[in-house]
Amino acid sequence: MIKKMSVSEIYVHNNEVRKQHSEQTALTQKNIDKIRRIALKKILYPEYKEAYEFVDNLFPEIKVKNVVVHKVMAKDLEKMGFRGVEGFYDPVTKIVVISGVHKSMYRGDPFYKVEAKVDKDEVIVHELCHYCYVAMGHRSISSEMREEFAYGYSIGYLRQKGYSDEYIIKYNFLPYLMSIFNEKATKKIFAQNGITIPQYHAYSNYKKKECNRMYRKKIFILSKEMAMKRGHELISLYSAKLEEGGYKESENNNEYGRYGMLDL
Protein backbone atom coordinates (compact mmCIF):
# COMPACT_ATOMS: atom_id res chain seq x y z
CA MET A 1 0.00 0.00 0.00
CA ILE A 2 1.33 3.43 -1.00
CA LYS A 3 1.06 6.05 1.71
CA LYS A 4 -0.38 9.38 0.60
CA MET A 5 1.67 12.39 1.63
CA SER A 6 0.28 15.74 2.66
CA VAL A 7 1.52 18.96 1.08
CA SER A 8 3.58 19.74 4.19
CA GLU A 9 5.11 16.24 4.21
CA ILE A 10 6.04 16.57 0.55
CA TYR A 11 7.63 19.96 1.28
CA VAL A 12 9.67 18.52 4.16
CA HIS A 13 10.69 15.49 2.08
CA ASN A 14 11.79 17.62 -0.89
CA ASN A 15 13.78 19.90 1.41
CA GLU A 16 15.54 16.90 2.90
CA VAL A 17 16.38 15.51 -0.55
CA ARG A 18 17.76 18.89 -1.64
CA LYS A 19 19.79 19.13 1.57
CA GLN A 20 21.29 15.67 1.09
CA HIS A 21 22.09 16.44 -2.55
CA SER A 22 23.73 19.73 -1.57
CA GLU A 23 25.81 18.02 1.12
CA GLN A 24 26.91 15.26 -1.27
CA THR A 25 27.81 17.83 -3.94
CA ALA A 26 29.88 19.80 -1.42
CA LEU A 27 31.68 16.64 -0.29
CA THR A 28 32.41 15.62 -3.88
CA GLN A 29 33.78 19.08 -4.66
CA LYS A 30 35.97 18.92 -1.55
CA ASN A 31 37.34 15.52 -2.60
CA ILE A 32 37.97 16.68 -6.18
CA ASP A 33 39.87 19.74 -4.92
CA LYS A 34 41.98 17.42 -2.75
CA ILE A 35 42.63 15.08 -5.69
CA ARG A 36 43.96 17.98 -7.74
CA ARG A 37 46.33 18.90 -4.89
CA ILE A 38 47.66 15.44 -4.02
CA ALA A 39 47.75 13.78 -7.45
CA LEU A 40 50.91 11.73 -7.97
CA LYS A 41 51.07 13.07 -11.50
CA LYS A 42 49.02 14.72 -14.20
CA ILE A 43 48.94 12.69 -17.39
CA LEU A 44 48.84 14.63 -20.65
CA TYR A 45 48.91 13.55 -24.28
CA PRO A 46 51.21 12.19 -25.79
CA GLU A 47 51.80 10.09 -22.67
CA TYR A 48 49.60 6.98 -23.10
CA LYS A 49 49.51 8.03 -26.76
CA GLU A 50 47.73 4.90 -28.04
CA ALA A 51 44.94 5.19 -25.45
CA TYR A 52 44.28 8.87 -26.16
CA GLU A 53 44.40 8.38 -29.94
CA PHE A 54 42.03 5.41 -29.88
CA VAL A 55 39.31 7.43 -28.14
CA ASP A 56 40.09 10.52 -30.20
CA ASN A 57 39.54 8.52 -33.40
CA LEU A 58 36.17 7.31 -32.09
CA PHE A 59 34.99 10.75 -31.00
CA PRO A 60 37.14 13.32 -32.85
CA GLU A 61 34.79 16.24 -32.11
CA ILE A 62 35.42 15.91 -28.35
CA LYS A 63 39.20 16.53 -28.58
CA VAL A 64 40.13 14.17 -25.73
CA LYS A 65 43.83 14.83 -26.35
CA ASN A 66 43.29 18.00 -24.31
CA VAL A 67 41.99 16.07 -21.28
CA VAL A 68 44.23 15.87 -18.20
CA VAL A 69 44.16 12.57 -16.28
CA HIS A 70 44.99 12.76 -12.56
CA LYS A 71 46.75 9.74 -11.07
CA VAL A 72 46.16 9.35 -7.31
CA MET A 73 47.43 6.81 -4.78
CA ALA A 74 44.89 4.03 -4.17
CA LYS A 75 45.01 4.52 -0.40
CA ASP A 76 44.18 8.22 -0.77
CA LEU A 77 41.18 7.42 -2.96
CA GLU A 78 40.00 4.87 -0.39
CA LYS A 79 40.09 7.51 2.34
CA MET A 80 37.77 9.63 0.19
CA GLY A 81 35.31 6.75 -0.25
CA PHE A 82 36.54 5.46 -3.63
CA ARG A 83 37.51 2.03 -2.35
CA GLY A 84 38.72 -0.48 -4.94
CA VAL A 85 38.14 1.76 -7.96
CA GLU A 86 40.59 1.76 -10.86
CA GLY A 87 39.40 5.16 -12.02
CA PHE A 88 36.42 7.45 -12.40
CA TYR A 89 35.11 10.50 -14.23
CA ASP A 90 33.20 13.23 -12.41
CA PRO A 91 30.80 14.93 -14.85
CA VAL A 92 30.35 18.04 -12.68
CA THR A 93 34.00 19.02 -12.35
CA LYS A 94 34.94 17.18 -15.59
CA ILE A 95 37.93 15.55 -13.92
CA VAL A 96 39.33 12.15 -15.00
CA VAL A 97 41.06 10.15 -12.26
CA ILE A 98 42.95 6.86 -12.27
CA SER A 99 44.22 4.98 -9.26
CA GLY A 100 47.75 4.01 -8.34
CA VAL A 101 48.65 0.41 -7.57
CA HIS A 102 46.14 -1.60 -5.53
CA LYS A 103 47.27 -4.15 -2.97
CA SER A 104 45.51 -7.49 -3.36
CA MET A 105 43.12 -7.77 -0.39
CA TYR A 106 41.12 -10.90 -1.25
CA ARG A 107 41.68 -13.69 1.26
CA GLY A 108 38.47 -15.66 0.86
CA ASP A 109 37.57 -18.87 -0.93
CA PRO A 110 39.24 -18.73 -4.37
CA PHE A 111 36.08 -20.21 -5.90
CA TYR A 112 34.33 -16.88 -5.35
CA LYS A 113 37.16 -14.67 -6.56
CA VAL A 114 36.30 -12.51 -9.57
CA GLU A 115 39.45 -10.77 -10.71
CA ALA A 116 39.87 -7.74 -12.92
CA LYS A 117 43.09 -7.59 -14.92
CA VAL A 118 43.37 -4.10 -16.35
CA ASP A 119 46.36 -1.95 -17.22
CA LYS A 120 46.42 1.80 -16.68
CA ASP A 121 46.10 2.55 -20.39
CA GLU A 122 42.90 0.46 -20.46
CA VAL A 123 41.49 2.39 -17.50
CA ILE A 124 42.30 5.65 -19.28
CA VAL A 125 40.42 4.51 -22.40
CA HIS A 126 37.42 3.54 -20.28
CA GLU A 127 37.32 6.86 -18.39
CA LEU A 128 37.87 8.93 -21.54
CA CYS A 129 34.85 7.16 -23.01
CA HIS A 130 32.89 8.32 -19.96
CA TYR A 131 34.17 11.84 -20.62
CA CYS A 132 32.98 11.65 -24.23
CA TYR A 133 29.59 10.27 -23.20
CA VAL A 134 28.87 13.40 -21.16
CA ALA A 135 30.56 15.80 -23.60
CA MET A 136 28.27 14.59 -26.39
CA GLY A 137 25.21 15.60 -24.40
CA HIS A 138 24.12 12.31 -22.82
CA ARG A 139 22.31 12.93 -19.54
CA SER A 140 21.28 9.45 -18.44
CA ILE A 141 20.75 8.92 -14.72
CA SER A 142 21.34 5.20 -15.22
CA SER A 143 24.84 4.05 -14.27
CA GLU A 144 24.26 0.90 -16.35
CA MET A 145 23.80 2.98 -19.49
CA ARG A 146 26.93 4.99 -18.82
CA GLU A 147 29.01 1.92 -18.04
CA GLU A 148 27.78 0.00 -21.08
CA PHE A 149 28.88 2.87 -23.30
CA ALA A 150 32.38 2.94 -21.78
CA TYR A 151 32.87 -0.83 -21.69
CA GLY A 152 31.39 -1.28 -25.14
CA TYR A 153 33.47 1.32 -26.94
CA SER A 154 36.64 0.09 -25.20
CA ILE A 155 36.38 -3.29 -26.96
CA GLY A 156 38.30 -2.15 -30.03
CA TYR A 157 41.25 -0.97 -27.95
CA LEU A 158 41.40 -4.20 -25.96
CA ARG A 159 41.34 -6.23 -29.17
CA GLN A 160 44.19 -4.12 -30.55
CA LYS A 161 46.23 -5.29 -27.57
CA GLY A 162 45.63 -8.89 -28.60
CA TYR A 163 42.96 -9.87 -26.08
CA SER A 164 40.36 -12.42 -27.11
CA ASP A 165 36.69 -11.66 -26.55
CA GLU A 166 36.55 -14.31 -23.81
CA TYR A 167 39.48 -12.65 -22.03
CA ILE A 168 37.81 -9.23 -22.32
CA ILE A 169 34.58 -10.53 -20.80
CA LYS A 170 36.28 -12.48 -18.01
CA TYR A 171 38.88 -9.96 -16.88
CA ASN A 172 37.41 -6.61 -17.96
CA PHE A 173 33.61 -6.86 -18.01
CA LEU A 174 32.86 -9.59 -15.48
CA PRO A 175 33.56 -7.88 -12.12
CA TYR A 176 31.21 -5.03 -13.03
CA LEU A 177 28.53 -7.19 -14.65
CA MET A 178 28.40 -9.56 -11.69
CA SER A 179 27.72 -6.62 -9.39
CA ILE A 180 24.73 -5.82 -11.62
CA PHE A 181 23.35 -9.34 -11.78
CA ASN A 182 23.95 -10.44 -8.20
CA GLU A 183 20.59 -9.03 -7.05
CA LYS A 184 18.69 -10.68 -9.91
CA ALA A 185 20.39 -14.00 -9.25
CA THR A 186 19.62 -13.75 -5.54
CA LYS A 187 15.92 -13.11 -6.18
CA LYS A 188 15.74 -16.01 -8.62
CA ILE A 189 17.47 -18.52 -6.32
CA PHE A 190 15.38 -17.41 -3.35
CA ALA A 191 12.18 -17.73 -5.41
CA GLN A 192 13.17 -21.24 -6.48
CA ASN A 193 13.41 -22.13 -2.81
CA GLY A 194 10.18 -20.47 -1.73
CA ILE A 195 11.72 -17.35 -0.20
CA THR A 196 10.45 -13.88 -1.05
CA ILE A 197 12.56 -10.77 -0.53
CA PRO A 198 10.16 -9.37 2.13
CA GLN A 199 10.42 -12.69 3.97
CA TYR A 200 14.21 -12.55 3.81
CA HIS A 201 14.28 -9.01 5.23
CA ALA A 202 12.03 -10.14 8.07
CA TYR A 203 14.51 -12.85 9.10
CA SER A 204 16.70 -12.45 12.15
CA ASN A 205 20.36 -11.65 11.49
CA TYR A 206 21.28 -15.24 12.33
CA LYS A 207 18.74 -16.66 9.89
CA LYS A 208 19.90 -14.25 7.16
CA LYS A 209 23.50 -15.46 7.61
CA GLU A 210 22.36 -19.08 7.42
CA CYS A 211 20.32 -18.34 4.31
CA ASN A 212 23.25 -16.55 2.67
CA ARG A 213 25.59 -19.43 3.51
CA MET A 214 23.16 -22.02 2.18
CA TYR A 215 22.54 -20.36 -1.18
CA ARG A 216 25.79 -18.46 -1.72
CA LYS A 217 27.24 -20.92 -4.22
CA LYS A 218 24.08 -21.18 -6.30
CA ILE A 219 23.70 -17.39 -6.39
CA PHE A 220 27.34 -16.93 -7.39
CA ILE A 221 27.12 -19.49 -10.20
CA LEU A 222 23.87 -18.04 -11.58
CA SER A 223 25.15 -14.47 -11.30
CA LYS A 224 28.27 -15.43 -13.22
CA GLU A 225 26.26 -17.19 -15.93
CA MET A 226 24.00 -14.15 -16.35
CA ALA A 227 26.98 -11.79 -16.41
CA MET A 228 28.85 -13.88 -19.01
CA LYS A 229 25.75 -13.97 -21.21
CA ARG A 230 25.41 -10.18 -20.99
CA GLY A 231 29.11 -9.80 -21.72
CA HIS A 232 28.71 -11.72 -24.97
CA GLU A 233 25.70 -9.55 -25.85
CA LEU A 234 27.76 -6.39 -25.29
CA ILE A 235 30.58 -7.76 -27.43
CA SER A 236 28.12 -8.50 -30.23
CA LEU A 237 26.33 -5.14 -29.99
CA TYR A 238 29.44 -2.97 -29.88
CA SER A 239 31.37 -5.02 -32.41
CA ALA A 240 28.62 -4.11 -34.88
CA LYS A 241 28.85 -0.43 -33.89
CA LEU A 242 32.63 -0.39 -34.30
CA GLU A 243 32.40 -2.14 -37.68
CA GLU A 244 29.99 0.56 -38.79
CA GLY A 245 32.61 3.17 -37.94
CA GLY A 246 31.91 3.75 -34.27
CA TYR A 247 29.54 6.21 -32.67
CA LYS A 248 26.71 7.70 -34.74
CA GLU A 249 25.05 10.97 -33.80
CA SER A 250 21.66 9.26 -34.10
CA GLU A 251 22.51 7.21 -31.02
CA ASN A 252 22.26 10.37 -28.93
CA ASN A 253 18.62 10.70 -29.99
CA ASN A 254 17.73 7.07 -29.29
CA GLU A 255 19.42 6.44 -25.98
CA TYR A 256 16.72 4.31 -24.39
CA GLY A 257 16.38 2.19 -27.52
CA ARG A 258 20.10 1.49 -27.58
CA TYR A 259 20.11 0.31 -24.00
CA GLY A 260 16.93 -1.74 -24.07
CA MET A 261 18.98 -4.92 -23.77
CA LEU A 262 19.85 -3.97 -20.21
CA ASP A 263 16.26 -4.64 -19.10
CA LEU A 264 16.05 -1.33 -17.25
ChimeraX attribute file (.defattr): number of C-alpha atoms within 10 A of each C-alpha:
attribute: neighborCount
match mode: 1-to-1
recipient: residues
	/A:1	3
	/A:2	4
	/A:3	5
	/A:4	8
	/A:5	10
	/A:6	9
	/A:7	9
	/A:8	9
	/A:9	11
	/A:10	12
	/A:11	12
	/A:12	12
	/A:13	13
	/A:14	12
	/A:15	12
	/A:16	12
	/A:17	12
	/A:18	12
	/A:19	12
	/A:20	12
	/A:21	12
	/A:22	12
	/A:23	12
	/A:24	12
	/A:25	13
	/A:26	12
	/A:27	13
	/A:28	16
	/A:29	15
	/A:30	12
	/A:31	16
	/A:32	17
	/A:33	12
	/A:34	13
	/A:35	20
	/A:36	16
	/A:37	11
	/A:38	13
	/A:39	18
	/A:40	14
	/A:41	13
	/A:42	12
	/A:43	17
	/A:44	15
	/A:45	16
	/A:46	12
	/A:47	11
	/A:48	15
	/A:49	12
	/A:50	14
	/A:51	22
	/A:52	22
	/A:53	18
	/A:54	19
	/A:55	25
	/A:56	19
	/A:57	14
	/A:58	19
	/A:59	19
	/A:60	13
	/A:61	11
	/A:62	17
	/A:63	15
	/A:64	21
	/A:65	18
	/A:66	11
	/A:67	17
	/A:68	17
	/A:69	21
	/A:70	21
	/A:71	21
	/A:72	22
	/A:73	17
	/A:74	20
	/A:75	17
	/A:76	17
	/A:77	21
	/A:78	13
	/A:79	10
	/A:80	15
	/A:81	11
	/A:82	15
	/A:83	13
	/A:84	15
	/A:85	15
	/A:86	22
	/A:87	22
	/A:88	19
	/A:89	19
	/A:90	16
	/A:91	14
	/A:92	10
	/A:93	11
	/A:94	14
	/A:95	18
	/A:96	21
	/A:97	28
	/A:98	24
	/A:99	24
	/A:100	19
	/A:101	12
	/A:102	13
	/A:103	9
	/A:104	7
	/A:105	7
	/A:106	11
	/A:107	7
	/A:108	8
	/A:109	7
	/A:110	8
	/A:111	9
	/A:112	12
	/A:113	11
	/A:114	15
	/A:115	12
	/A:116	16
	/A:117	13
	/A:118	13
	/A:119	9
	/A:120	17
	/A:121	18
	/A:122	20
	/A:123	20
	/A:124	24
	/A:125	26
	/A:126	25
	/A:127	27
	/A:128	27
	/A:129	26
	/A:130	23
	/A:131	22
	/A:132	22
	/A:133	21
	/A:134	17
	/A:135	17
	/A:136	13
	/A:137	10
	/A:138	15
	/A:139	13
	/A:140	13
	/A:141	8
	/A:142	9
	/A:143	9
	/A:144	16
	/A:145	18
	/A:146	19
	/A:147	19
	/A:148	19
	/A:149	21
	/A:150	20
	/A:151	23
	/A:152	22
	/A:153	26
	/A:154	27
	/A:155	24
	/A:156	19
	/A:157	18
	/A:158	19
	/A:159	13
	/A:160	10
	/A:161	9
	/A:162	9
	/A:163	14
	/A:164	13
	/A:165	16
	/A:166	14
	/A:167	15
	/A:168	22
	/A:169	24
	/A:170	20
	/A:171	15
	/A:172	23
	/A:173	25
	/A:174	21
	/A:175	18
	/A:176	16
	/A:177	23
	/A:178	22
	/A:179	13
	/A:180	15
	/A:181	19
	/A:182	19
	/A:183	12
	/A:184	16
	/A:185	22
	/A:186	20
	/A:187	15
	/A:188	17
	/A:189	17
	/A:190	19
	/A:191	12
	/A:192	10
	/A:193	10
	/A:194	9
	/A:195	14
	/A:196	15
	/A:197	11
	/A:198	8
	/A:199	9
	/A:200	15
	/A:201	10
	/A:202	11
	/A:203	12
	/A:204	10
	/A:205	11
	/A:206	9
	/A:207	12
	/A:208	14
	/A:209	11
	/A:210	12
	/A:211	15
	/A:212	15
	/A:213	10
	/A:214	11
	/A:215	14
	/A:216	14
	/A:217	13
	/A:218	14
	/A:219	22
	/A:220	18
	/A:221	15
	/A:222	19
	/A:223	23
	/A:224	22
	/A:225	15
	/A:226	18
	/A:227	25
	/A:228	19
	/A:229	13
	/A:230	20
	/A:231	24
	/A:232	15
	/A:233	14
	/A:234	22
	/A:235	21
	/A:236	13
	/A:237	14
	/A:238	21
	/A:239	17
	/A:240	12
	/A:241	15
	/A:242	16
	/A:243	9
	/A:244	10
	/A:245	11
	/A:246	16
	/A:247	15
	/A:248	12
	/A:249	9
	/A:250	8
	/A:251	12
	/A:252	15
	/A:253	12
	/A:254	10
	/A:255	14
	/A:256	14
	/A:257	9
	/A:258	14
	/A:259	15
	/A:260	10
	/A:261	12
	/A:262	13
	/A:263	5
	/A:264	9
